[in-house]
Amino acid sequence: MGRIEWAMWANEQALAAGLILVTGGIVAVSAQFQGWKFAAYAVAAGVFVCLLEYPRGKRKKGSTMERWGQKYFTAVVKVFGPLTRNYYIRAILHASLAVPAGFLLSTILGTVCLAIASGIYLLAAICGEEWNPIESKPRERLEVGTTIKYPPTNPPPRPPVDARRKQADEEVRGQDNAVVVQDE
C-alpha cells in the first residue's frame, strides 16, 4: 500500500478552517457580540489562511488537480520561499493564528479546525514533505499522421483480432455488383 501524503489532507482542512473562521467572525462582528474584536481578528486570520492555503501543492506521485485560478496565488506563495514551503512553519503559524480566535464562541469551530490542520501539517513535516508548486506543462499538438499510423478502415463494430488478421492476409478484391449496368 502507498504512503499517505499528509500535506494534501492538511491543505483541505486548513482551507475549510479559514472559511469557517471568516464565517464565524462575520456573524460575531455583525451581531456586535461581546469580544467582537476577537471576531474581527478571526475574519482577518481566516482570509489570510484561505489565501495561503488556496494553491494546492504538487504530489510526489500521480497527478494533482489544480484549483481554478490557482496559478495567481501560487506566484504569491512562491515569493515567500521557505516561509510558505516549509510545513513546520505552517504548523506553527496555524497554531498561533488559532489561539486568539478561540476566545469567542462563534469562532471556536474554526479554531478547532485550524488546530487540527496544524497537527496534520506537523505530521507532514515530520514525514519529510514540502510544498512544491504545480507547474502546468504546455500541451503538445499531435498531428494525425504521426500518432495514428494506420487508422481503422472498417466502422465499428469491428471483428475480433483473429478475423482482422485473416482479412489482411487475403487478397483485397473489388466488390461484385449484382445489377448489370448497360451502356447505351
PyMOL commands that set and color helices and strands:
alter all, ss='L'
color gray80, all
select helices_A, chain A and resi 6-30+36-53+70-79+82-85+87-101+105-126+144-147+161-169
alter helices_A, ss='H'
color red, helices_A
deselect
rebuild
show_as cartoon
